[in-house]
């Protein structure tokens, strides 16, 4: 087992019997105390984040992980199906694990999935995706003030504030961090 000093961002550890993804590590050495490692991690089962201190010589159980790029196939109620483009193996992931990423998943869209012991545990989507506008109201003639926007509904059901010139059927680029309009695709 590796020591706490060897922990790095992106690793998955077994902490209190649950898998936790390490999001941040800081090695600290206060003047009159022993060195320790401050770790910010997220519980992969429940999604809660926490901070934990480990003494430098403490041993931590690092779990073997595998990260694969999968293609989104389809959604069926609260199950999302993904396919490995190399082996054509399919994986089903529940809606709770997908979370807000469901608003950015389109057919054949790519997503990075983290596996622990061949079981998918988290999904990471790209920083921006291209979505098709399915419904958008017409801009009012004469509305030429700068940065006037209107709501538009995308193919995934996400409502995005877009400029007045965007019409139904157009492809737009959307940020997955906050769901904001980035431009035409």
Order of alpha helices (4+ residues) and beta strands (2+ residues): beta-beta-beta-beta-beta-beta-beta-beta-beta-alpha-beta-beta-beta-beta-beta-beta-beta
